[in-house]
Amino acid sequence: MNRAMREVAADNRNVAVADWDKAIADRGSLLADDGVHPGSAGSRLYANTVAQALSALSAQPVRKEDR
């Protein structure tokens, strides 16, 4: 699934991937008791990860064909 999402993002300038797997790696303590969903501190990391992806996306120059 991650590979497919990265391929879509690579082929589409208007798609960004927030790399949650990379962000949460070695930080399992930030997950809730279920080990899947972010806990309180993890939710801040999740939000920052999404914000970084969106920031990178919005930093791209707008092409004529994208207008």
QUINOR-V558163 format. One record per pair of residues at least 24 apart in sequence whose ideal C-beta (glycine too) atoms are under 7 Angstrom apart, sorted by the first residue. I is the first residue (numbers start at 1). GAP is how many residues later the second one is. If there is no record, write none. Layout:
BEGIN
i/gap
I/GAP
I/GAP
END
This chain:
BEGIN
i/gap
13/47
13/53
16/37
16/38
16/40
16/41
17/36
18/31
18/32
18/35
19/30
20/26
20/29
23/26
END
